[in-house]
Amino acid sequence: MRQALVDDNFDGAKNLDSDEVEDAFEMIEYLKKYREMEKSVPFPLYNTAEMDSDVSSKWEELIEIDLKEGGSFIAEPELDMKHIPGVLHLFAALVTFESGKKTEWIKDPAVYESLPYLFINFAIKSRIDSGYRLLMRCVRHAFDSRTPSLDKNTATLILHDGNVGIRIHSSIPASMKKNIYNAVATADAILC
Protein backbone atom coordinates (compact mmCIF):
# COMPACT_ATOMS: atom_id res chain seq x y z
CA MET A 1 0.00 0.00 0.00
CA ARG A 2 2.83 2.38 0.86
CA GLN A 3 4.43 1.78 -2.53
CA ALA A 4 1.11 2.47 -4.29
CA LEU A 5 0.91 5.81 -2.43
CA VAL A 6 4.48 6.65 -3.44
CA ASP A 7 3.62 5.74 -7.06
CA ASP A 8 0.59 8.10 -6.85
CA ASN A 9 2.94 10.92 -5.68
CA PHE A 10 1.35 11.03 -2.22
CA ASP A 11 3.51 13.49 -0.25
CA GLY A 12 5.05 12.02 2.86
CA ALA A 13 3.96 8.44 2.15
CA LYS A 14 7.32 7.13 3.36
CA ASN A 15 6.86 8.83 6.75
CA LEU A 16 3.38 7.47 7.57
CA ASP A 17 2.81 4.75 10.14
CA SER A 18 0.88 1.63 9.07
CA ASP A 19 -2.56 2.94 10.18
CA GLU A 20 -2.03 6.21 8.31
CA VAL A 21 -0.95 4.28 5.21
CA GLU A 22 -4.19 2.27 5.29
CA ASP A 23 -6.30 5.42 5.79
CA ALA A 24 -4.50 7.27 2.99
CA PHE A 25 -4.80 4.27 0.66
CA GLU A 26 -8.58 4.05 1.35
CA MET A 27 -8.92 7.78 0.68
CA ILE A 28 -7.04 7.51 -2.63
CA GLU A 29 -9.21 4.56 -3.72
CA TYR A 30 -12.37 6.50 -2.78
CA LEU A 31 -11.20 9.52 -4.80
CA LYS A 32 -10.51 7.33 -7.84
CA LYS A 33 -14.02 5.84 -7.67
CA TYR A 34 -15.52 9.32 -7.19
CA ARG A 35 -13.66 10.66 -10.22
CA GLU A 36 -14.98 7.74 -12.27
CA MET A 37 -18.53 8.65 -11.18
CA GLU A 38 -17.90 12.27 -12.24
CA LYS A 39 -17.40 11.09 -15.84
CA SER A 40 -21.01 9.90 -15.95
CA VAL A 41 -22.35 13.43 -15.39
CA PRO A 42 -23.48 14.79 -18.80
CA PHE A 43 -23.74 18.52 -17.98
CA PRO A 44 -22.27 21.06 -18.47
CA LEU A 45 -21.28 20.36 -22.05
CA TYR A 46 -18.74 23.19 -22.20
CA ASN A 47 -16.53 24.96 -19.72
CA THR A 48 -17.17 28.49 -18.48
CA ALA A 49 -14.50 30.04 -20.72
CA GLU A 50 -16.45 28.85 -23.78
CA MET A 51 -19.58 30.51 -22.43
CA ASP A 52 -17.82 33.79 -21.70
CA SER A 53 -16.63 34.26 -25.26
CA ASP A 54 -18.84 36.38 -27.50
CA VAL A 55 -18.36 34.09 -30.48
CA SER A 56 -18.44 30.33 -30.15
CA SER A 57 -17.69 27.62 -32.65
CA LYS A 58 -20.01 25.30 -30.71
CA TRP A 59 -23.27 26.87 -31.90
CA GLU A 60 -24.66 29.14 -34.60
CA GLU A 61 -26.25 32.44 -33.60
CA LEU A 62 -29.70 32.92 -35.11
CA ILE A 63 -30.98 36.28 -33.84
CA GLU A 64 -30.48 38.71 -30.96
CA ILE A 65 -33.67 39.44 -29.05
CA ASP A 66 -34.63 42.15 -26.57
CA LEU A 67 -36.39 40.37 -23.71
CA LYS A 68 -38.50 43.40 -22.74
CA GLU A 69 -40.25 43.19 -26.11
CA GLY A 70 -41.66 39.74 -25.34
CA GLY A 71 -42.26 37.39 -28.25
CA SER A 72 -42.27 40.04 -30.97
CA PHE A 73 -38.97 38.64 -32.29
CA ILE A 74 -40.96 35.74 -33.84
CA ALA A 75 -42.05 38.15 -36.61
CA GLU A 76 -38.48 39.33 -37.35
CA PRO A 77 -37.47 38.56 -40.95
CA GLU A 78 -33.93 37.58 -39.79
CA LEU A 79 -35.40 34.55 -37.99
CA ASP A 80 -35.78 31.77 -40.54
CA MET A 81 -39.27 30.23 -40.45
CA LYS A 82 -37.82 26.72 -40.15
CA HIS A 83 -36.60 27.61 -36.64
CA ILE A 84 -40.01 28.77 -35.33
CA PRO A 85 -41.09 25.28 -34.12
CA GLY A 86 -37.79 24.91 -32.24
CA VAL A 87 -38.19 28.36 -30.67
CA LEU A 88 -41.72 27.52 -29.52
CA HIS A 89 -40.52 24.17 -28.15
CA LEU A 90 -37.72 25.89 -26.22
CA PHE A 91 -39.96 28.52 -24.63
CA ALA A 92 -42.56 25.86 -23.80
CA ALA A 93 -39.85 23.76 -22.10
CA LEU A 94 -38.79 26.76 -20.02
CA VAL A 95 -42.26 26.92 -18.43
CA THR A 96 -43.22 23.23 -18.32
CA PHE A 97 -43.81 21.78 -14.87
CA GLU A 98 -44.10 18.01 -14.45
CA SER A 99 -45.89 16.29 -11.62
CA GLY A 100 -44.74 13.14 -9.95
CA LYS A 101 -41.74 11.97 -7.99
CA LYS A 102 -38.41 13.42 -9.09
CA THR A 103 -35.98 12.07 -6.48
CA GLU A 104 -35.40 8.91 -4.50
CA TRP A 105 -36.10 10.75 -1.25
CA ILE A 106 -39.18 9.83 0.78
CA LYS A 107 -40.73 13.20 -0.03
CA ASP A 108 -39.46 15.60 -2.67
CA PRO A 109 -38.55 19.03 -1.28
CA ALA A 110 -40.74 21.93 -2.40
CA VAL A 111 -38.07 23.25 -4.79
CA TYR A 112 -38.86 20.34 -7.13
CA GLU A 113 -42.43 21.59 -7.45
CA SER A 114 -41.46 25.25 -7.84
CA LEU A 115 -39.16 25.03 -10.86
CA PRO A 116 -39.80 23.99 -14.48
CA TYR A 117 -38.68 20.48 -15.36
CA LEU A 118 -35.89 21.71 -17.69
CA PHE A 119 -34.03 23.16 -14.69
CA ILE A 120 -34.66 20.08 -12.54
CA ASN A 121 -33.42 17.80 -15.32
CA PHE A 122 -30.31 19.93 -15.74
CA ALA A 123 -29.58 19.91 -12.00
CA ILE A 124 -30.03 16.15 -11.72
CA LYS A 125 -27.73 15.55 -14.69
CA SER A 126 -25.14 18.07 -13.49
CA ARG A 127 -24.33 16.34 -10.23
CA ILE A 128 -23.59 12.86 -8.97
CA ASP A 129 -26.27 13.40 -6.35
CA SER A 130 -29.80 14.77 -6.82
CA GLY A 131 -28.82 18.32 -7.78
CA TYR A 132 -30.80 19.72 -4.85
CA ARG A 133 -28.14 22.27 -3.83
CA LEU A 134 -27.90 23.55 -7.42
CA LEU A 135 -31.67 24.04 -7.54
CA MET A 136 -31.61 25.89 -4.21
CA ARG A 137 -28.93 28.23 -5.57
CA CYS A 138 -31.11 28.81 -8.64
CA VAL A 139 -34.02 29.85 -6.43
CA ARG A 140 -31.75 31.97 -4.20
CA HIS A 141 -30.44 33.91 -7.22
CA ALA A 142 -33.97 34.35 -8.56
CA PHE A 143 -34.95 36.09 -5.33
CA ASP A 144 -31.67 38.00 -4.91
CA SER A 145 -32.38 41.72 -5.18
CA ARG A 146 -28.95 42.19 -6.82
CA THR A 147 -29.95 39.99 -9.77
CA PRO A 148 -31.25 42.22 -12.56
CA SER A 149 -34.65 41.50 -14.04
CA LEU A 150 -34.47 39.57 -17.32
CA ASP A 151 -36.68 42.10 -19.08
CA LYS A 152 -33.77 44.56 -18.91
CA ASN A 153 -31.47 42.24 -20.86
CA THR A 154 -30.94 40.80 -24.30
CA ALA A 155 -30.55 37.21 -25.40
CA THR A 156 -29.34 35.39 -28.46
CA LEU A 157 -31.25 32.52 -30.00
CA ILE A 158 -28.77 29.86 -31.06
CA LEU A 159 -28.72 26.60 -32.97
CA HIS A 160 -26.77 23.81 -31.26
CA ASP A 161 -26.71 20.29 -32.71
CA GLY A 162 -30.02 20.94 -34.48
CA ASN A 163 -31.74 22.29 -31.34
CA VAL A 164 -32.78 25.90 -30.87
CA GLY A 165 -31.38 27.37 -27.67
CA ILE A 166 -31.03 30.68 -25.92
CA ARG A 167 -28.01 32.49 -24.53
CA ILE A 168 -29.18 35.06 -22.02
CA HIS A 169 -26.92 38.07 -21.55
CA SER A 170 -27.42 38.75 -17.87
CA SER A 171 -25.23 39.24 -14.85
CA ILE A 172 -25.86 36.72 -12.09
CA PRO A 173 -23.98 37.86 -9.01
CA ALA A 174 -22.20 35.12 -7.11
CA SER A 175 -22.73 34.98 -3.37
CA MET A 176 -20.11 37.13 -1.62
CA LYS A 177 -18.17 37.59 -4.89
CA LYS A 178 -18.17 39.97 -7.81
CA ASN A 179 -18.08 37.14 -10.36
CA ILE A 180 -20.66 37.07 -13.14
CA TYR A 181 -21.97 33.85 -14.68
CA ASN A 182 -23.84 33.16 -17.93
CA ALA A 183 -25.72 30.11 -19.13
CA VAL A 184 -27.05 28.82 -22.42
CA ALA A 185 -30.19 26.69 -22.63
CA THR A 186 -31.70 24.55 -25.34
CA ALA A 187 -34.95 22.69 -24.97
CA ASP A 188 -33.05 19.43 -24.51
CA ALA A 189 -30.07 20.64 -22.48
CA ILE A 190 -28.48 23.54 -20.71
CA LEU A 191 -24.95 24.00 -21.98
CA CYS A 192 -23.61 26.14 -19.16
MARBALUM-58119 format. One line per field, with one value per residue (C-alpha): residue number from 1; residue in one letter; x, z, y negated. Coordinates in steps of 0.5 Angstrom, whole numbers. Layout:
n = c(NUM  ...)
res = c(A  ...)
X = c(X  ...)
Z = c(Z  ...)
Y = c(Y  ...)
end
This chain:
n = c(1  2  3  4  5  6  7  8  9  10  11  12  13  14  15  16  17  18  19  20  21  22  23  24  25  26  27  28  29  30  31  32  33  34  35  36  37  38  39  40  41  42  43  44  45  46  47  48  49  50  51  52  53  54  55  56  57  58  59  60  61  62  63  64  65  66  67  68  69  70  71  72  73  74  75  76  77  78  79  80  81  82  83  84  85  86  87  88  89  90  91  92  93  94  95  96  97  98  99  100  101  102  103  104  105  106  107  108  109  110  111  112  113  114  115  116  117  118  119  120  121  122  123  124  125  126  127  128  129  130  131  132  133  134  135  136  137  138  139  140  141  142  143  144  145  146  147  148  149  150  151  152  153  154  155  156  157  158  159  160  161  162  163  164  165  166  167  168  169  170  171  172  173  174  175  176  177  178  179  180  181  182  183  184  185  186  187  188  189  190  191  192)
res = c(M  R  Q  A  L  V  D  D  N  F  D  G  A  K  N  L  D  S  D  E  V  E  D  A  F  E  M  I  E  Y  L  K  K  Y  R  E  M  E  K  S  V  P  F  P  L  Y  N  T  A  E  M  D  S  D  V  S  S  K  W  E  E  L  I  E  I  D  L  K  E  G  G  S  F  I  A  E  P  E  L  D  M  K  H  I  P  G  V  L  H  L  F  A  A  L  V  T  F  E  S  G  K  K  T  E  W  I  K  D  P  A  V  Y  E  S  L  P  Y  L  F  I  N  F  A  I  K  S  R  I  D  S  G  Y  R  L  L  M  R  C  V  R  H  A  F  D  S  R  T  P  S  L  D  K  N  T  A  T  L  I  L  H  D  G  N  V  G  I  R  I  H  S  S  I  P  A  S  M  K  K  N  I  Y  N  A  V  A  T  A  D  A  I  L  C)
X = c(0  6  9  2  2  9  7  1  6  3  7  10  8  15  14  7  6  2  -5  -4  -2  -8  -13  -9  -10  -17  -18  -14  -18  -25  -22  -21  -28  -31  -27  -30  -37  -36  -35  -42  -45  -47  -47  -45  -43  -37  -33  -34  -29  -33  -39  -36  -33  -38  -37  -37  -35  -40  -47  -49  -52  -59  -62  -61  -67  -69  -73  -77  -80  -83  -85  -85  -78  -82  -84  -77  -75  -68  -71  -72  -79  -76  -73  -80  -82  -76  -76  -83  -81  -75  -80  -85  -80  -78  -85  -86  -88  -88  -92  -89  -83  -77  -72  -71  -72  -78  -81  -79  -77  -81  -76  -78  -85  -83  -78  -80  -77  -72  -68  -69  -67  -61  -59  -60  -55  -50  -49  -47  -53  -60  -58  -62  -56  -56  -63  -63  -58  -62  -68  -63  -61  -68  -70  -63  -65  -58  -60  -63  -69  -69  -73  -68  -63  -62  -61  -59  -63  -58  -57  -54  -53  -60  -63  -66  -63  -62  -56  -58  -54  -55  -50  -52  -48  -44  -45  -40  -36  -36  -36  -41  -44  -48  -51  -54  -60  -63  -70  -66  -60  -57  -50  -47)
Z = c(0  2  -5  -9  -5  -7  -14  -14  -11  -4  -1  6  4  7  13  15  20  18  20  17  10  11  12  6  1  3  1  -5  -7  -6  -10  -16  -15  -14  -20  -25  -22  -24  -32  -32  -31  -38  -36  -37  -44  -44  -39  -37  -41  -48  -45  -43  -51  -55  -61  -60  -65  -61  -64  -69  -67  -70  -68  -62  -58  -53  -47  -45  -52  -51  -57  -62  -65  -68  -73  -75  -82  -80  -76  -81  -81  -80  -73  -71  -68  -64  -61  -59  -56  -52  -49  -48  -44  -40  -37  -37  -30  -29  -23  -20  -16  -18  -13  -9  -2  2  0  -5  -3  -5  -10  -14  -15  -16  -22  -29  -31  -35  -29  -25  -31  -31  -24  -23  -29  -27  -20  -18  -13  -14  -16  -10  -8  -15  -15  -8  -11  -17  -13  -8  -14  -17  -11  -10  -10  -14  -20  -25  -28  -35  -38  -38  -42  -49  -51  -57  -60  -62  -66  -63  -65  -69  -63  -62  -55  -52  -49  -44  -43  -36  -30  -24  -18  -14  -7  -3  -10  -16  -21  -26  -29  -36  -38  -45  -45  -51  -50  -49  -45  -41  -44  -38)
Y = c(0  -5  -4  -5  -12  -13  -11  -16  -22  -22  -27  -24  -17  -14  -18  -15  -10  -3  -6  -12  -9  -5  -11  -15  -9  -8  -16  -15  -9  -13  -19  -15  -12  -19  -21  -15  -17  -25  -22  -20  -27  -30  -37  -42  -41  -46  -50  -57  -60  -58  -61  -68  -69  -73  -68  -61  -55  -51  -54  -58  -65  -66  -73  -77  -79  -84  -81  -87  -86  -79  -75  -80  -77  -71  -76  -79  -77  -75  -69  -64  -60  -53  -55  -58  -51  -50  -57  -55  -48  -52  -57  -52  -48  -54  -54  -46  -44  -36  -33  -26  -24  -27  -24  -18  -21  -20  -26  -31  -38  -44  -46  -41  -43  -50  -50  -48  -41  -43  -46  -40  -36  -40  -40  -32  -31  -36  -33  -26  -27  -30  -37  -39  -45  -47  -48  -52  -56  -58  -60  -64  -68  -69  -72  -76  -83  -84  -80  -84  -83  -79  -84  -89  -84  -82  -74  -71  -65  -60  -53  -48  -41  -42  -45  -52  -55  -61  -65  -70  -76  -77  -78  -73  -76  -70  -70  -74  -75  -80  -74  -74  -68  -66  -60  -58  -53  -49  -45  -39  -41  -47  -48  -52)
end
